[in-house]
Amino acid sequence: ALQLLLLLLPSALGRVALESTVPLHNTATSRWENLGRADAHEMMTLTAVVKVEESSRRALEKVFWEVSEPGHERYGKHLSVAQITELLDVPKARVERVRLHFAQAGAIRTTVAPNRDMIEVEMPVKAAELALKTKISAFRHKSHRHVRILRASSRYSLPDDIAEDVVMVGELYQFPRFRDSGLNNLTGSGNWPNDCDAAGCKGLVTPGVLAQRYKLPTSERDLKLTASADNTMAVAEFQGQYFKPTDIESFSKSCHRDVEVDKIVGGNSPSAGVESELDIEYIRSVAPSVPLTVIYNSQYSLLKWANQITSDDSSPYIHSVSYGNDEAQQTSKEYMFSCNTAFMKLGAMGRSILFASGDQGVCGREGCGGLFSKRHFNPDFPAASPYITAVGGTNFEGDSIGAESAWSSGGGGFSNTFDIPSYQASAVQSYLDNKDADLPPQSYWNSTGRAYPDVAALGGTKTPYCVATSGRFAGVAGTSASCPVVAGVFALLNGLRLNAGKAPLGFLNPFIYKNPSAFQDVQSGKNDEGTGYGFKAIQGWDAATGFGTPDYEALSKVAME
């Protein structure tokens, strides 16, 4: 009782606002509208990120690079959850102080992660407002009006003595990005045979188109080489993005692919979410020999998703995520720092994390400004994180299966937050030095930032994918199509390696940048969304398509070296 009284009284030490540099929600510029204060008794789940000593985080990063670098003596010697917990060495007393703060405010559940660097807290709104001295409001997406989330509508803070143990509490300021509805229900113009039985797939990208272009294994003999009892892959889905088993069955039958979901984490309500069905149908079409897990979260929380898979030694080796936001939009440095720590843990565990690079070219959701404000590009996050693999989008140059061109709306560019990592320094410098790049004005972007994407795949609106959704076949585009395709390719490579007694590839970028010839270079197009401002695809690495699109035959050789 005394502890609760102390919580209720203003702390003599004062309070510290967290993520204080993030602009609060602005209805005029946001795609989300504020519906007003949330009901006091509504339940919400938060993730408190507990401070890790900088020396421990540096030790984690050192291991991350060593186990991810082909040729290093520690390459492939990945860590277990327990080993990462030991490496981070977060004091139990620190975690308990933070946990108690929320418990005493009225949390009904506080779950400490095995690594002791995150605490998942479930509590009613009134308890969250008390613990964080904030106001919690309900928000609804202006286009996807069935989607409602809870976020802070005022600053949040913690008492001084608790704040010194916490990096942030998420996701209170972060608003998720949704697929543009203009990327759905598209028609195809491809001049190739329709290898699916459904007439609605005519002219659209199908599993057969991908198999031909990316030289994927399709015979029973070749696929058997990639089938390993230990191999796994996953797609991440969020609020409302369920899948309908009848849609998956319809796709399998029509397109002659064995598409099925082997495991579901977080449940499924049999309703058609186009994002989820796109992910499932195409990652499994590319890698039919690899068991697929769907990781579903009812709330949009990248931190909760990361906590789930870093807490599980048996979590899948490959993760495809079509989720992100602009670095500038409610995406604090504390949030990016916390996500990056989780990404490093995943790489150290031998997990490969792939994110879609975004569908708004170089300008992002905020736009590039101009007229009354300084023009500048808005890089995407997590795509611009140095610790994940970013996948951009392409179209076919012509109307047949062949050379590809950068999709004008594909995300790409340079981070404003993170420096160029060593694995890509040489490739990026060659791009910056190449006169053919015809770079946009330097004042628009940060030439010293982490550059992305790393690779690409078909995803543009000229080459939409044939997806079975809501009982019919429809054309769907976006880098959220490109990402599961590339993820599926690397899942196949993991199968080859595991069958040969080798470790999974883990964090992919050092491998990718050492083997540029294993990708099909994209040398035309520009991700300018028709504005004239963007990055050109040229010979070699570029900030529109990375090193280009997969060549499985070449990749399968270098992956086994």
N, C-alpha and C positions, 0 to 999 in steps of 0.2 A: 504493500500500500504506500509506503514511504517513497519507493522508487517511482511509482506512478505519479505521486504528488510532485516529485522533483521534475518529472517530465513535463507536467502541465504548467509549472511555474516558469517564467522567463529565466533562462539560464544566466547566471551571473557572469558567465564567460562570453555571452553573446552568441550569435549564430553566423554561419558562413554560407553565402549563396554559392551553389554549385552550378557549373556550366553557365557562368554569369555573362559570358560574351555572346551567347546565342540570342538572336532576336526572338522576341515572343511572337506567337502566332498572329498573323495579320490577314484577316479575311479578304482584304482587297487584293492581296498578291498570292494567296494560297488557294489550292484546289480543294481545301477543306473549309467547311463552315462551322462556326461555333454554335451549338444548340443550347448553350447555357450550362449552368452548374449541374453536375451529375447527381443522381440520387445518393444520399448519404450512406445508404445501406448496400449499394451496388458493389459487388466484389471486383477487385482489380489485382493483377499480378505485376510486381515490380522486380527488377534485378539490381541489387546493390553491389557495385563493383568495389571490392576491398583492396586497399593499397598493397602493392607488392614493392618491396624495397628495390631501388634502382639497380643495385648490384646483382640482385637475383634476376631481375628482368634482363640485364645484360648477359648473365650466364645462360638464360634460356635462349636468347637470340644467338649466342655463340654456337650452342648445340644445334639450333635450327639451321644455321648456314652449313655447319659441318656435315650433318646427316643428309643434306639436300644437294650437296655439291658432287657431281660425278667425278671420280678420280680421287676424292679425299679419302683418307684411311677410315673415316667414320661414316662414309656414304652408306645409306641404307640401314644403319644401326639405330633404329628408331626407339623411342622411349615409351614406357608404359605410363598409365595414369599415375601410379604410385611414384614412379621415378620423377615425373614432372612435379608432383606435390612436394617431394623431397627437395628438388632443385629450387622451387619458388620459396619454400620455407616460410610461409605466412604464419606469424605467431597465432596460436590458438586463442590467446587472450584478446588479441585485436579483433578476431572474427566474432568472439563471444560478446564483446562490447557492442559491436554493430548489430548483431542479432538481437540482443536484449533491448536495444533502443526501439526496434520495430515491434518486438513482442510486447513490450510495456505500453506501446501506443495502441495496441489492439489487434495486431496481426493474428490470424487464426492458424497460419502455417509459416514457418521459417525453415528453409532447407539450405544447409551449407553444402556447397559443391565439394567433391573430393579434393580438388586442388586448393580449397579454402580461399579462393580469390573472388568468389561470387556467392551471394546469398539470394535465393529466390524467396520472395515475400508475397504471401497472399493475404489481403486485408480489405475491409470495407473502405469505401471512399472517405468516410469521416475519419477513420484511423490514419489513412495516408495523409490527409490534410493536416492532422495533428502532428504526425511524425515529421512532416516536411515543411510545415508552416506555409502551405500553398493552397491554391484553389484548383480543384479538379473539375474539368468540364467535359461534356460529350461533344464529339465532332463527327460530322458526316461528310463524306466525299461528295463534291458537287455534281460529278458525273455518275459515279457508282453509288447511287443513293441508298442502296441496301447496306452499305458498309459504314459502321459506326465504331468509333474508338474512343477511349478515355485518355486525355492528356492534361498536363498542367497548363492553366491559362494565366498563371502569375508565376513569379520567381519561386523557386523552392530552395530550402536551406536546411542545414543541420546544426545542432549545437557544436560549438568549437571543438570540444573534446571528442565528438564523434566524427566531425568533418575531417579531422586530421587522419582518420583511418579509412576514408572513403574517397574514391576517385569521382564517382557519379552514381546517380540512381536512374535507371533506364526502364522503358524509354518514355520519358516525360515530355520531351520537347521534339522528338523525332517523328515526322509524318511520312508514311511510306509512299513510294511512287507506284502508280498504277499503269498498266498497259494503256496506251492510247487506243480508244475504240476504233480509230481509223486503221488499226493494224489487223482488224478482224473482218470476216466476211468479204475477203478479197477474191478476185477472179485471176486466173493464171493465163499467161500468154506463151507458155513454153511449147516448143514444137518438138515434143518427144513422145514416144509411146506411153500410154497410161498403163503402168504395171499393177494398178489397183483395179478391182472389179467395179468400184463405184464410179459412175459417170461424172460425179461432182469433183473427182480428182484430176480430170483432164486439164492439162496445161499447168498443173501445180507440181511442186516438189513432193516427191514420194520417196519411200525407202529405196526403191530401185534407182532413182536419180542420184541419191546420196552415195549408194554403193558404187555406182559407176564413176562418179566424179572423184570420190575420195578413196577409191580402190579398196573398198572394205571386203572382208572375208564373208562369203555367203554360202559356200559349200559346207556340208556336214563335216567333212574332214578338216577344213581350215578352222571352223568354229570350235571343233573339239580341242584344238590346240590352245584355245583361249579360255576353255572351261576349267575352272579350278574350284574345289570345294571351299577354299578360303577367300575367294574373290567376291567383292560386293560393291555396289554403287547406290547412290541415293539422290533423290531430288527433294528440295525443300519447298514446302507449300505453306501458305499463311491464310489468314482469316477468310473463310468462305470458299477457298480454292480446293474443293473436293473433286472427286472423279466419279463418274458413273460406270460401273462395271460393264454395263451393256454397250456403252460407247467404245470401251477398250476392246471388247469382244468383236464388235462390228469392224473396227479398224483391223484387228488381227486377221479376221476372215477375209476382208476385202483386199488387203494389201499383202496377204500371204506372209505374215511375220508372226512369230510366237511372242506376242506382247502380253505380259502379265505382271502383276505386282506381287512380290513374294512376301513382303512384310510391310505392315503399316504401324508407324509410331504416332500416337496422338489421335487415332480414330479416323473414320471416314463416314460422311453422310452421303448416300448415293445421289448426288446432284452434280450437274455438269459445270465444272469450272474450266474454261477454255485454257487458262495458263497451265493448270495441273495436267489436263489431258494432252496438251501439246508436249509437255515435259516427258510424261510417261510413254506416250506413243513413239516418240523419236529417240529418246535415250535407249529404249529397249529395242527399237528397230535396228539401231546401229550396233548394239551389243546384246543380241538375244541370248548369248551364253552366260551372261552375268546376272546373278540375282539382284533384283531391284527392291529397294526400301523407299517408301514414301514417308518423309518426316513432316508431319503436319502440326502446326501451332495455331491455336484459335486466335491468338493476338499477333500483331506484327511486332515481333521482337527478335532482332538479329542476335542480341546478347543471350536470350533464352535458348535460341537455336544452337548457338555456339557452345553454350554451357552443357546442353544435352549431349553433344557429340564428343566434347573434350572430357566428359565424365565417364565415358564408356569405352573400355578397351576393345570391345567388339564392334564399335561403330564402323560403318562402311568406309572403304578406302577412298572412294571418289564421291564428291558432292557437287552437284550442279545447282546454282542459286540464281534465280532471275529476280533480284531484289536490290534496290539501291536508292540513292538520292544524290542531289548535288552536294559537293563539299560545303557550299555556302548556305545551304538550306537547313536550318535547325540541326546541323551536324557539327557539334562542338569538337574541339580538339580532344577533349576528354573522352568523348564517345569514340572517335576514330582511334585514339590511343588504346582504349579498352578493347575494341574490336581487333586491333592489330596484335595485342597480347594473345588473344584467343586464337588468331590465325597462326601465330608462331607456335603455340602449343600444338595445334593441329598438324602443322608441318613436322614438328619434332616427333609426333606420333606416327608419321608416315601417311597422313591424309592429304589428298589433293583437293583443293578448294577452287572452283571455277565460278566466276561471276559474269553475268551479262554486262557489256560495257555501256548500255543505255541506248535509247532510241531518239535522242534529241540533238544529234550531231555534237558540235563543240559548245553549244550555248546552254545545254541543260534545260531544266524546267523553268529557270528564272529568266532565260533569254540573255542575250549578250549586251543589252543596253544600247546606247547610241542616242542621238538627238539631244536629250536633256541630261544624259549621264555618260560617264566614260565607258567606252566599249571594252568588254573583257569576256573571255571564255570562262565557262563554269564546268570544271572537271567533275566527274562522277565519283561517288564513294559507295561501296567498297572497291569499285573497279580500279581506282587509282592507288589502292594500297599496294605497297611493295611486296606484301606477303601472300598475295593470291594471284591467280591467273585470270586475266581479263580477256573476254572473247568478244570480238567485234563482228560486224555484219557485212555481207557481200550480196551482189546480184550476179547473174550470168551476164557477160558482155553482150551476147546476142540472144537469140531465142532458142538456142540448142545447148546441150550439155558441153561445156568447154571452159575457156578462160573466164575468170571472174573479175568483177570491178567493185570498188568500195561503194557501199550503200551510203547515199548522201546523208541519211539520218543516223548512221551508226556512231555510237559514242567513241570518242578518242581524244587524245590530247596530252596535257601535262599537268600534274598535280600542283596545286598552290601550297600544299602542306608538307609533302614528303620529298626528300631529295632523290636524285637518280641513284638507284641501287647499283652496286658494282657489276652485277650479272648482265646489265643491259647498257652499261656506260659506253662501250665501244660501238655497239650497233646504233645507239641513239646519236652519238657524235657524228657518225658517218651520214646519218640522215640530215642532221643540222648543217653539215658541211656540203651537202649535195645541192648544186644549183638547180637540179630538176625538181627539188622539193618546192621551190617557189613559195617559201614560207609566208604566213600572214604577218602583219605588222607586229614587231616584238612587244609592243606595249599591251597587246591583247592577251598574252599568255606568258607562262613562266618556263623559260628554256632550261632551267636547272632542276625542274621537278621530275618525279617518277613519271615515265612516259607509258602510255597504254593506247590500244590493247596489245596483248602479247601475240595472239593468233586470231583467226576469224573463221567464219563458216557462212554458208548461205543463210540469209535472214531478211533480205531487203523486200520491199513491197513489189518489186518486179517479179520476184521468185517466191511467192508465199507458199507455205507448206499445206498439204492436204491433211486436215485434222478431223477426226470423228468427234463431234461434240453436240450435245443436245439432240441426239438421234439423227443427225445428218452430217454430211461432209462439207467442210468450208475451208477457205483459204485464210491462213494466219501467218503474219510476218513479225519481225522484230528480233533483236539479239537474244530474246528469251527463247527463240527457236535455235539460234546458232549455238548457244551455250550447252544445252543437253547433247547436241550432236558431237561437239568436241569432247565433252565429258565421256560420252560413250566410247569414243576412239581410245581415250587413255585408259578406260576400264578394260578394253580388249588387250591393251599392252600390258597392264598389270597381270592379266590372266596368263599371258605368255611367260612373264617373269616368275610368277608364283609357281607355275608348273615346272620351271627350270631350277627351282630352289632359291631364286633371288628374292630380294625384298621388293615391296611395291615402290612405285616411283616417288611417292610423297610429294613435297612441294615441287611443282613442275618447272618453274621458270629457269633455273640453272640448266636443266636438261634441254629445254626448248632453245635457249640462246646459244648453247654449244652445238646445236644441230639444225641450223636454219635451212639446210638443203633438204631436210625431211618434210618440208612444207612447200606448198605450191604458191609461189610468189604472185601477189596481186599488184599489177602495175598501172592501173587506171582508176579513175574515179576520185571523188573528194567528199569528205564528210561535212559539207557546208550547208546542208538543208536548203539549197537553192539561194543562199544569201551571198555567195561568193567568198565568205570567210570560213576557212576550215583548213584541213590538212590533206594533201594529195597522197595518193598511193603511188609509190614509185618502186624501182628495183631495190630489193633488200627490205630491211625493216622500215616501217613507216607508222605514223600516228593515226592511221585510218584503219589498217588491217593487220598491224604487227608484222609477223613473218609470213602471213598468208594463211592458206587453208590446209587441212591435213592431207598427207599422202601416206596412207596406212602401210603400203608396201615398204616404203622407205623407213617409216617410223619403226616398224616391226623389226627391222634389221638393227638400227642404232640402239633401240631399247634393250637389245640382248647382248650388246658389246660389254 
